[in-house]
């Protein structure tokens, strides 16, 4: 994808460290917003509201920046697949998972996404060569997952279906990223234009699916309604703008470190505001997961170029 126009409108209004912290808070609280939303609305309805409000934010941003939607049927077909894998599917799976598991556990499951990405890239991306450190990180990370799940006690007290849905949601993200990398890289369109169209298509997908599986809510309680609106406007729309601004300013490596703060904030919010209970294995396993995820993102340092010998240095040879 072309990075032209990817910096968000508020990108220069705040120091990047403040925007980094704000993005961490927004994504961390997204799991709390989902939990509150699913208390009154069906998971598909929560996801539809999230996508619709997130798309509205990006539509305003595109209008302000005078961006146009992408052109070409091929691009729109790939964006429809990307919208399903990166938005419609994982958002819905997380919403369904939070019917039976705490929001803090869903946030921790989300942190496994870099681990899935590392495992998939070894198979799908031939140019992404594994290193011993990254493979070790993969093993450490999944050891952390087993710790979170309490495998030694037979997953006692854990809802297996809800946890599996949250882990599948985190797996969907790297599948989508790899798909986008293979199909839309170098398209010439801006990130904002592509993401706006992607969210629009994901919204259409949920608009079709939601009436088939749910009925119109009889009541619209204010707090869950505000939670869904915040989930979309902040956790999807504004978060995308902040993320692209960070990538443009400090690079993707630093920007993606938000992933390591999100589960910490999700856990703290769930415990403090929703009264969720944590066993010792949950935070300990989360730390191990994050350590493994960090190792999988490690890249070997480039070797310094060897200095030319005097005999082959044209400037010294002619001196």
C-alpha positions as CSV (number, residue, x, y, z in Angstrom):
1,X,0.0,0.0,0.0
2,X,1.1,3.5,-0.6
3,X,1.7,5.5,2.5
4,X,0.7,8.8,0.9
5,X,-1.9,10.5,3.0
6,X,-1.7,7.9,5.8
7,X,-0.9,10.4,8.5
8,X,-4.0,11.2,10.4
9,X,-5.5,14.7,10.9
10,X,-4.6,14.9,14.6
11,X,-1.2,13.3,14.0
12,X,0.8,16.5,14.7
13,X,-1.4,18.0,17.4
14,X,0.1,15.8,20.2
15,X,3.5,14.4,20.8
16,X,3.8,10.9,19.4
17,X,4.3,9.4,23.0
18,X,0.9,10.9,24.1
19,X,-0.8,9.5,21.0
20,X,0.9,6.2,21.6
21,X,-0.5,6.2,25.2
22,X,-4.0,7.3,23.9
23,X,-4.0,4.5,21.4
24,X,-3.1,1.9,24.1
25,X,-5.9,3.2,26.3
26,X,-8.5,3.1,23.4
27,X,-7.7,-0.4,22.4
28,X,-7.4,-1.6,26.0
29,X,-10.8,-0.2,26.8
30,X,-12.3,-1.7,23.6
31,X,-12.7,-5.0,25.4
32,X,-14.6,-3.3,28.2
33,X,-16.9,-1.5,25.7
34,X,-17.6,-4.9,24.0
35,X,-18.5,-6.5,27.4
36,X,-20.9,-3.6,28.2
37,X,-22.4,-3.7,24.8
38,X,-23.1,-7.4,24.8
39,X,-25.0,-7.1,28.0
40,X,-27.9,-5.6,26.1
41,X,-27.3,-6.3,22.4
42,X,-26.5,-9.4,20.4
43,X,-22.9,-9.8,19.4
44,X,-23.6,-9.2,15.7
45,X,-25.5,-6.0,16.6
46,X,-22.5,-4.8,18.7
47,X,-20.2,-5.5,15.7
48,X,-22.5,-3.8,13.3
49,X,-22.7,-0.7,15.5
50,X,-19.0,-0.7,15.9
51,X,-18.3,-0.9,12.2
52,X,-20.9,1.7,11.2
53,X,-19.6,4.3,13.7
54,X,-16.0,3.5,12.8
55,X,-16.7,3.9,9.1
56,X,-18.4,7.2,9.8
57,X,-15.3,8.6,11.5
58,X,-13.1,7.5,8.5
59,X,-15.6,9.0,6.1
60,X,-15.3,12.3,7.8
61,X,-11.5,12.1,7.8
62,X,-11.6,11.2,4.1
63,X,-13.8,14.2,3.3
64,X,-11.6,16.6,5.3
65,X,-8.5,15.3,3.5
66,X,-10.3,15.1,0.2
67,X,-9.5,11.5,-0.3
68,X,-11.5,9.4,-2.8
69,X,-12.5,5.7,-2.5
70,X,-10.3,3.2,-4.4
71,X,-11.1,2.4,-8.0
72,X,-11.1,-0.9,-9.8
73,X,-13.2,-4.1,-9.3
74,X,-10.1,-6.2,-8.4
75,X,-9.2,-3.8,-5.5
76,X,-12.7,-3.8,-4.1
77,X,-12.9,-7.6,-4.2
78,X,-9.6,-7.9,-2.2
79,X,-10.9,-5.2,0.2
80,X,-14.0,-7.2,0.8
81,X,-12.0,-10.2,1.8
82,X,-9.7,-8.0,3.9
83,X,-12.8,-6.5,5.6
84,X,-14.0,-9.9,6.5
85,X,-10.7,-11.2,7.8
86,X,-9.6,-8.0,9.6
87,X,-12.9,-6.5,10.8
88,X,-16.2,-8.4,10.4
89,X,-14.9,-11.8,11.5
90,X,-12.6,-11.0,14.5
91,X,-14.9,-8.2,15.8
92,X,-17.8,-10.7,15.8
93,X,-15.8,-13.5,17.4
94,X,-14.5,-11.2,20.2
95,X,-18.1,-10.0,20.8
96,X,-19.4,-13.6,21.0
97,X,-16.5,-14.7,23.2
98,X,-17.3,-12.0,25.8
99,X,-20.7,-13.5,26.3
100,X,-19.0,-16.2,28.4
101,X,-15.4,-15.0,29.3
102,X,-14.1,-11.8,31.1
103,X,-13.1,-8.9,29.0
104,X,-9.6,-9.1,30.5
105,X,-9.2,-12.6,29.2
106,X,-10.3,-11.5,25.7
107,X,-7.7,-8.7,25.8
108,X,-5.0,-11.2,26.7
109,X,-6.1,-13.6,23.9
110,X,-5.8,-10.6,21.5
111,X,-2.1,-10.4,22.5
112,X,-1.5,-13.8,20.9
113,X,-1.9,-12.2,17.4
114,X,1.9,-11.6,16.9
115,X,2.4,-15.3,17.8
116,X,0.0,-16.5,15.2
117,X,1.5,-14.0,12.7
118,X,5.0,-15.4,13.3
119,X,3.8,-19.0,12.8
120,X,1.9,-18.2,9.7
121,X,4.6,-16.1,8.2
122,X,7.0,-19.0,8.3
123,X,4.7,-20.9,6.0
124,X,3.1,-18.1,3.9
125,X,5.9,-15.6,3.5
126,X,9.0,-17.0,2.0
127,X,11.0,-13.8,2.5
128,X,10.3,-13.8,6.2
129,X,13.2,-16.0,7.4
130,X,13.0,-17.4,10.9
131,X,15.7,-17.0,13.5
132,X,16.4,-19.0,16.6
133,X,15.3,-16.0,18.7
134,X,12.0,-15.6,16.9
135,X,11.3,-19.4,17.0
136,X,12.1,-19.3,20.7
137,X,9.7,-16.5,21.1
138,X,7.0,-18.5,19.5
139,X,7.5,-21.3,21.9
140,X,7.6,-19.0,24.9
141,X,4.4,-17.2,23.8
142,X,2.4,-20.4,23.5
143,X,3.7,-21.5,26.8
144,X,2.2,-18.3,28.1
145,X,-1.1,-19.2,26.5
146,X,-1.2,-22.5,28.2
147,X,-0.4,-20.7,31.5
148,X,-3.3,-18.3,31.0
149,X,-5.6,-21.3,30.3
150,X,-4.4,-23.2,33.3
151,X,-3.7,-26.3,31.4
152,X,-2.3,-28.2,34.4
153,X,-5.7,-28.1,36.1
154,X,-7.6,-29.2,33.0
155,X,-8.9,-25.7,32.1
156,X,-11.0,-25.8,35.3
157,X,-13.4,-22.8,35.6
158,X,-12.6,-21.7,32.1
159,X,-15.2,-21.4,29.3
160,X,-13.5,-23.3,26.5
161,X,-15.8,-22.1,23.7
162,X,-15.5,-18.4,24.6
163,X,-11.7,-18.7,24.9
164,X,-11.4,-20.5,21.6
165,X,-13.5,-17.8,19.9
166,X,-11.2,-15.1,21.2
167,X,-8.1,-17.0,20.1
168,X,-9.6,-17.5,16.6
169,X,-10.3,-13.8,16.5
170,X,-6.6,-13.1,17.2
171,X,-5.7,-15.6,14.5
172,X,-7.9,-13.9,12.0
173,X,-5.8,-10.7,12.1
174,X,-2.5,-12.1,10.8
175,X,-4.3,-14.1,8.2
176,X,-5.8,-10.9,7.0
177,X,-2.5,-9.0,7.1
178,X,-0.8,-11.7,5.0
179,X,-3.7,-11.6,2.5
180,X,-3.4,-7.8,2.3
181,X,0.3,-7.9,1.9
182,X,0.0,-10.4,-1.0
183,X,-2.9,-8.7,-2.8
184,X,-2.9,-4.9,-2.1
185,X,0.7,-4.0,-1.6
186,X,1.7,-1.4,-4.1
187,X,-1.8,-0.6,-5.1
188,X,-1.1,3.1,-5.3
189,X,-4.0,4.0,-3.0
190,X,-3.5,5.7,0.4
191,X,-3.9,3.8,3.6
192,X,-6.9,6.0,4.6
193,X,-8.7,5.4,1.3
194,X,-8.2,1.6,1.5
195,X,-9.1,1.3,5.1
196,X,-12.2,3.4,4.7
197,X,-13.4,1.2,1.8
198,X,-12.5,-1.9,3.8
199,X,-14.5,-0.8,6.8
200,X,-17.4,0.2,4.5
201,X,-17.5,-3.3,3.0
202,X,-17.2,-5.0,6.4
203,X,-20.2,-2.9,7.5
204,X,-22.2,-4.0,4.5
205,X,-21.3,-7.6,5.4
206,X,-22.6,-7.3,8.9
207,X,-25.7,-5.3,7.7
208,X,-26.6,-8.4,5.7
209,X,-25.8,-11.0,8.3
210,X,-27.2,-9.3,11.4
211,X,-30.9,-9.3,10.4
212,X,-30.6,-13.0,9.5
213,X,-29.5,-14.1,13.0
214,X,-30.9,-11.4,15.3
215,X,-34.1,-9.5,15.9
216,X,-34.5,-5.8,16.4
217,X,-33.8,-5.0,20.1
218,X,-36.9,-4.1,22.1
219,X,-34.9,-1.5,24.2
220,X,-31.9,0.6,23.6
221,X,-30.3,1.2,27.1
222,X,-28.2,4.3,27.1
223,X,-24.9,2.9,28.6
224,X,-24.6,-0.1,26.3
225,X,-25.5,2.1,23.4
226,X,-22.8,4.6,24.3
227,X,-20.4,1.7,24.8
228,X,-21.0,0.5,21.2
229,X,-20.7,4.0,19.8
230,X,-17.4,4.5,21.6
231,X,-16.2,1.1,20.5
232,X,-16.6,2.1,16.9
233,X,-15.8,5.8,16.9
234,X,-12.8,5.5,19.2
235,X,-11.7,1.8,19.1
236,X,-12.0,1.5,15.3
237,X,-12.2,5.0,13.6
238,X,-10.0,7.2,15.7
239,X,-7.6,4.3,16.5
240,X,-7.0,3.7,12.8
241,X,-6.1,7.4,12.4
242,X,-3.8,7.4,15.4
243,X,-2.1,4.2,14.3
244,X,-1.4,5.4,10.8
245,X,-0.1,8.7,12.2
246,X,2.3,6.8,14.5
247,X,3.5,4.5,11.7
248,X,4.2,7.5,9.5
249,X,6.1,9.3,12.3
250,X,8.0,6.7,14.3
251,X,7.8,3.6,12.0
252,X,5.8,0.3,12.3
253,X,8.2,-1.3,14.8
254,X,7.6,1.3,17.4
255,X,3.9,1.7,16.6
256,X,3.1,-2.0,16.9
257,X,4.4,-2.0,20.5
258,X,0.9,-0.8,21.4
259,X,0.0,-4.5,21.2
260,X,2.0,-5.1,24.4
261,X,0.2,-2.5,26.4
262,X,-3.3,-3.3,25.3
263,X,-3.9,-6.5,27.4
264,X,-2.5,-4.8,30.5
265,X,-5.0,-1.9,30.1
266,X,-7.8,-4.4,29.2
267,X,-7.1,-6.4,32.4
268,X,-6.9,-3.4,34.6
269,X,-10.1,-2.0,33.2
270,X,-12.0,-5.3,33.6
271,X,-10.9,-5.8,37.2
272,X,-11.3,-2.1,38.3
273,X,-14.6,-1.2,36.5
274,X,-16.3,-4.5,35.9
275,X,-15.2,-6.4,39.0
276,X,-13.7,-9.3,37.0
277,X,-11.8,-11.9,39.0
278,X,-8.3,-13.0,38.0
279,X,-6.5,-16.1,39.2
280,X,-2.7,-15.8,39.5
281,X,-2.2,-17.7,36.3
282,X,-3.9,-15.1,34.1
283,X,-1.5,-12.1,34.7
284,X,1.6,-14.4,34.9
285,X,0.6,-16.1,31.6
286,X,-0.1,-12.7,30.1
287,X,3.5,-11.5,30.9
288,X,4.9,-14.7,29.3
289,X,2.7,-14.2,26.2
290,X,3.9,-10.6,25.8
291,X,7.5,-11.7,26.3
292,X,7.1,-14.3,23.6
293,X,5.3,-11.9,21.2
294,X,8.2,-9.4,21.7
295,X,10.7,-12.0,20.8
296,X,8.8,-13.0,17.6
297,X,9.1,-9.4,16.4
298,X,12.9,-9.3,16.9
299,X,14.8,-8.7,13.7
300,X,18.5,-9.5,13.2
301,X,20.8,-6.5,13.2
302,X,22.1,-5.7,9.7
303,X,25.7,-6.5,9.3
304,X,27.9,-3.5,8.7
305,X,29.3,-3.2,5.2
306,X,33.0,-4.1,5.0
307,X,35.3,-1.2,4.3
308,X,36.9,-1.5,0.8
309,X,40.5,-2.5,0.8
310,X,43.0,0.2,-0.4
311,X,43.7,-1.7,-3.5
312,X,40.0,-1.7,-4.5
313,X,39.1,1.8,-3.3
314,X,39.1,3.9,-6.5
315,X,39.7,7.1,-4.6
316,X,42.7,5.8,-2.7
317,X,44.0,4.0,-5.8
318,X,44.1,7.3,-7.7
319,X,45.6,9.3,-4.8
